[in-house]
Amino acid sequence: MARVPNVSVTARSEENIEKMIRRFKRSCEQAGVLKRLRKKSFYEKPSVQKRNEERKRLRNLRQAERKARERKLKQFAKIMRSHRTALSVKLPAKTDK
């Protein structure tokens, strides 16, 4: 069974209640309490769960591939910029005979 997050906030010295509530909300969001609540608010058949997990896995895989492709393109562009400056040295003109 998945671990249930235990979120608590202790009052700091001379801290007003609004600031404490904001900290509590932020810690709940980071712990994923609302996300879990929304996901568990209705029954999802096991077959639908598997299908959604597979879709999520494929989406993450495609995103990782896209980011890797972008990183390669940035590296290639950086190399080409460095070569362009190296090639900007004028070469002697060829003479046709």
C-alpha positions in Angstrom: 0.0 0.0 0.0 1.2 3.5 -0.8 2.5 5.6 2.0 0.1 8.3 3.2 1.9 11.7 3.6 1.8 13.1 7.1 1.8 16.9 6.8 2.1 19.1 9.9 3.1 22.6 10.6 4.3 24.0 13.9 3.9 27.6 14.9 7.0 29.7 14.8 7.5 32.5 17.3 5.3 35.5 16.5 3.9 34.0 13.4 0.3 34.9 12.4 -2.2 32.3 11.5 -2.5 33.3 7.8 1.2 32.7 7.2 1.0 29.3 9.0 -2.0 28.3 6.8 0.0 29.3 3.7 2.9 27.1 4.9 0.5 24.2 5.5 -1.0 24.5 2.1 2.4 24.6 0.4 3.6 21.5 2.3 0.4 19.7 1.4 0.9 20.6 -2.3 4.5 19.4 -2.1 3.5 16.1 -0.4 0.9 15.5 -3.2 -2.1 15.3 -0.8 -4.6 17.0 -3.1 -3.4 15.1 -6.2 -3.8 11.8 -4.3 -7.3 12.9 -3.0 -8.5 13.7 -6.5 -7.1 10.5 -7.9 -8.8 8.4 -5.2 -12.1 10.3 -5.2 -13.7 7.8 -7.5 -13.2 4.1 -8.3 -11.0 3.2 -11.3 -11.1 -0.3 -12.7 -7.7 -2.1 -12.7 -7.8 -2.3 -16.5 -8.2 1.5 -16.7 -5.4 2.0 -14.2 -3.1 -0.1 -16.3 -4.0 1.7 -19.4 -3.5 5.1 -17.8 -0.1 4.0 -16.3 1.0 2.8 -19.8 0.0 6.1 -21.4 1.8 8.0 -18.7 4.9 5.9 -19.2 4.9 6.4 -23.0 4.3 10.2 -22.5 7.3 10.4 -20.2 9.4 8.4 -22.6 8.5 10.6 -25.5 9.3 13.7 -23.4 12.7 12.3 -22.4 13.5 11.5 -26.0 12.5 15.0 -27.1 14.6 16.6 -24.4 17.6 14.4 -25.3 17.2 15.5 -29.0 17.1 19.2 -27.9 20.3 18.7 -25.8 22.0 17.2 -28.8 20.9 20.0 -31.1 22.2 22.6 -28.6 25.6 20.8 -28.4 25.8 20.6 -32.2 25.0 24.3 -32.5 27.6 25.2 -30.0 30.2 23.1 -31.9 29.2 24.7 -35.2 29.5 28.2 -33.7 33.0 27.4 -32.5 34.0 25.9 -35.9 32.5 28.9 -37.7 34.8 31.2 -35.8 37.8 28.9 -36.5 36.9 28.8 -40.3 36.5 32.6 -40.6 40.3 32.8 -41.2 40.7 33.7 -44.8 42.3 31.0 -47.0 44.5 32.0 -49.9 42.6 32.2 -53.2 42.9 29.3 -55.7 44.5 30.2 -59.0 43.0 28.5 -62.1 45.5 27.2 -64.5 
